[in-house]
Amino acid sequence: MAACLSEDEMCQYRRQLIMPDIGAAGQKRLKQASVMIAGVGGLGGLSALHMTAAGVGRLVIVDMDRVADHNLKQF
């Protein structure tokens, strides 16, 4: 596999690396993976967050909704 894990990645994913079902080989596969999420509502937004935290290498997010001004204002 071409994707090597840097020292920072080894530190960041250390808990995943010690899991027998993931290990270094699994983490390298996650780094090489591409995932598309259709819709970034409640479920899609959380999925994107968790996939990023898990180390998925390429994340494509597609959402056809338009951003409304009232959604951007802080309370």
N, C-alpha and C positions, 0 to 999 in steps of 0.2 A: 504494500500500500504506500502511495506516495505521500499522503498527509501525515506528517509527524506532529506530535504534540510538543509545544514549547514548554519551557519551565513554568511560565505563568498558567498555561492551560493545565499542566499536571497538578499545580496547586489548586486551581479553581475547581477541577473535577475530581479531586482526590477521593471523595466519598463514592463516586461512581466507579472509579478505577479499582476499588477494593471489592466491589460486588462481583461474584463469580460469573454472573450472567452478562455482565458488561465488560469489565476489564479494559485494558488498553486497546485491544483490537476493536471492541464495540465502540469505544469513544472515538477512535479514528474513523469508523464507519459513520458515526453521527456527524463528525466534522465534514465528511465528504457528501453527506445527504443533502438533498434539495426537497423542500416541502412547500406546497402552495396551500394557503388558507383562503377559502372563499367566504367572505363576510367577516367583519371584525366587530361583531356585536358582543354580547356578554360572553358567549362561549368561544368565539374566534379570537377575541382579545386576550383572554386568559390562555388559550392554546398557544398563541404567538409568544406570550411571555414565558411560558414553561418550556417551549421548544428552544427559545433563545437561551434560557438558563441551562438547559440540558446540553447545549453545544451543537445544535443543528447548524451546519455550515452555511446554507443558503435558504433564506425564508422569503417567499414571495407572497405578498398580501394583496388580495383583490377585493374591493368593496365598491359597489356601484352607488352607494348612498352619497349624497352631497352633505358637506359639513354645514350645519346651520349656525349662524352667529350666536344664537342663545346658548348653544352647547359649549362655546368657547369661553364664556364669561365665568369668572370665579365667583363663588358665593361668599 
